[in-house]
Amino acid sequence: MKFLIQWLYPGLKIKRWMILFSIGLLLVVFGTTIMFNYQIFGALEEELFVLAYQLTGAYSYTMLAAYGSILSIFGIVFMLVGIRKLIKRFIILIAPEEQNQVSRQVLGRIELSKGPHIAAIGGGHGLSMLLRGLKKKTSNLAAIVTVADDGGSSGRLREEMDIIAPGDLRNCLVAMADKESVLEQLFQYRFEGRGELAGHSLGNLFLAALIKEFGTPENALEAASKVLKVRGKVIPSTTEEVRLVGKMDDGKLIEGESEISAYPANIVKLSTIPEKPKAVIDAVEAIHNADLIVLGPGSLYTSIMPNLLVPELLEAIKKSEAPCIYICNVMTQPGETVGYTVGQHLEALMQVVGKGVIGYVLANKQEVNVDTLSKYVAAGSTPVKIDEEKVEQLGAILITADLLGETAGAIHDSDVLANELISIRNLLHASINTDSLKAYLKGN
């Protein structure tokens, strides 16, 4: 009975069809009665009168009504049992391993479909970490991903097969998958040894094959999303084979994402080849439809900025009425942001997007545990310092929170970060005056 009751929960849109079924049944009964000109049902009624008289010695319409009620109750029970068995049989045939959880999953998906429309822009492990948390809050999720990676497996496939870099796209697909599965594990499997496959990720090879088979990265990602049952959409910011060019503080121009990160000098300015890559239409539409735009977390210059160097995407962000929030990294990154404060991260972004575009900055205030911190410091990475005055001078509101979770590692906890973002989004969409909003966010 509990299994049946689950299908009556609000939001499943089941009850309306059960009512329609009942109306249809009544129409069938009524139509059959008319068709037989009442003769059969009249005869049955007379037999019930006779039976009532023989059992009770009375000849009343009350007794007949009682019999009718009993028959109706039996009819309803038979209908419910039949529907239950029918639904259960369908579920066993379609999803035998999940037959006791289907109604719960359907209800969960309905709730996710009502969630906020969020456009998350970035790349690398930072974006995939964020997506793992957000997919539990909404299925109206669009991951707009950089394709400028030219190192490792992605770089080799890019050069050998003349395609966009698949690595960050693969990570986002896996992060947004409906649930953990063998397929997800296989997507992340990396070949070892010394052969031609050595170093390649199976997911990268799979995406490369899909791109060649279906003709475009968009079609390939749509097919992969169906295989992994992805919640939301994974969209490349551009389908052009973009290469990054970094102008360093020693005056040199360094080409290639991996070369820029490895070069022993600070980045002054970033550009792309081609200079104005064309945006994917779905990415632009996702930004237009979003009620929250999120930049980061992730490598400032090589994961976030490449997306902002696509003119149509930047223009869509500027035109959007949705609040734009930048999530600052927990730690500085060697080769990109050594010594950077929160304000300096924002300042670097504003050199690309301009003022007034990024309205909010979310930064971690929780201390990293000692063991993890010592490892990062040894590698040249330190916690990003919070400088609220500089952030405010740049025209943004700083929001600080404990974002590392119980482990207090050196990266954001995906669930904690997602909860914080949804809370901020709900607050920004509530009817609160600007001063009260600022006061609340600062006090958070």
C-alpha positions, 0 to 999 in steps of 0.5 A, a space after each residue: 500500500 505504501 508503494 501505491 500511496 507514493 504515487 499520490 504525492 503532490 507534484 507527480 501529476 498522477 492523480 489527475 490521470 487516475 481521476 480521468 481513468 475513473 471518469 472513463 470507467 463511469 462513462 463506459 458503465 453508463 454507456 453500456 447501460 444505455 446500450 443494453 437499454 437497462 434490461 440486464 441491469 434491471 434484471 440484476 436489480 430484481 435478483 438483488 431485491 429477491 436475495 435481500 428479501 430471502 435473507 432478511 424478510 424485508 423488502 427495502 431500498 436501504 438493503 439494496 443500497 447497502 449491497 450496492 455500496 459493498 459492490 462499489 467498494 469491491 470494485 474500487 479495491 479491484 481497480 486499485 490492486 489492478 493499477 498497482 500490479 500494472 504499474 509495478 509490472 511496468 517498473 520491473 520490466 523497465 527498471 528492475 533494480 530500482 523498482 522500490 525507488 522509482 516514485 521517490 526518484 520521479 518526485 525528486 526529478 520533479 523538484 529538481 526541474 523546479 530549481 533555479 536556472 544557473 549558468 556556471 562558467 569556467 573549467 578544470 576541477 573547480 567547475 566540476 566540483 561545483 557542479 557535483 553540488 549544484 546538480 542536487 539542487 536543480 536540473 536547470 543547470 548549464 555548464 559553460 566550459 572552456 576548450 582552450 586546454 592543450 596539455 595531456 590527453 586533451 592536447 594530444 587528441 586536439 592536435 591529432 584529431 583536429 577537435 576541441 579539447 575534450 578533457 574539461 567537458 568530460 569532467 563536467 559530464 561526469 560531475 553532472 551525471 544523475 548518479 555514480 555508475 560504472 560508466 562514470 568510472 570508465 569515463 575517468 579511466 586513464 590508460 597506462 603503459 608506453 603505447 599510443 593509448 598511454 595517458 589517454 582518458 577513456 572519456 576523452 577518447 569516447 568524446 572524440 569518437 562521438 564528435 567525429 561520428 555526430 559531426 559537431 561537439 554539441 551533438 556529441 555532448 548531447 549523445 554523451 549526456 543521454 548515456 550518463 543521464 546528465 542533469 542539465 547541459 554541458 556546453 563548450 563556450 566555443 567550438 573553435 580550436 582556441 589557443 591562449 596567448 599570455 603577455 607576461 610581466 617580462 614582456 614575452 608572449 607565451 602561447 598555449 595554456 600549459 606553457 602559460 601556466 608553466 612560465 616563471 613570470 606573472 601574467 599581465 594580459 590574456 588573449 586568444 587565437 583566433 582573436 574573437 572566437 564565435 560562441 556556441 548559441 546554446 551557451 548564449 541562450 543559457 546565460 539569457 535564461 539564467 537567474 544566477 550566473 556563476 564564475 569559477 571557482 577554478 584557475 583564474 587565467 586558464 579556466 575562467 577567463 578564456 570563456 570571457 574572451 568569447 565576445 558573444 558570451 561576455 556581451 550576454 553576461 553584460 546584458 543579463 539581468 541575473 546577478 553575477 557572482 564570482 567564487 574566489 579560489 581558496 588557495 593561490 595558484 603557482 604560475 597564475 595567481 601567486 600572492 593574489 588577494 580576493 580583490 586582486 582576483 576580482 581586479 584581474 577579471 574586471 580588466 576583461 569584463 569591465 566594472 558593474 558586471 560582477 556584483 558579488 564575490 564569494 570567498 572562503 573564511 574557514 581555515 585550512 587544516 594544518 596537514 593539508 596547508 603545509 603540503 600546499 605551501 611547500 608547492 608554492 600555494 597559500 590561502 587567498 587573503 580577504 581584502 574587503 575594502 578593495 572588493 568594495 572599491 571595485 564595486 562588488 559586495 563581498 560575501 564570506 562563509 565557511 566553505 571547506 566542510 568538515 575536512 577543511 581541505 584546500 578546496 571547496 566542499 561541493 555540497 557546502 558551496 552549492 547550499 551557500 549559492 542557492 541561499 544567496 540566489 534565493 536572497 537576491 531574488 527576494 524582495 529586500 532593499 539594497 541596504 538590508 541585503 548588504 547588511 545581511 550578506 556582510 553578516 553572513 
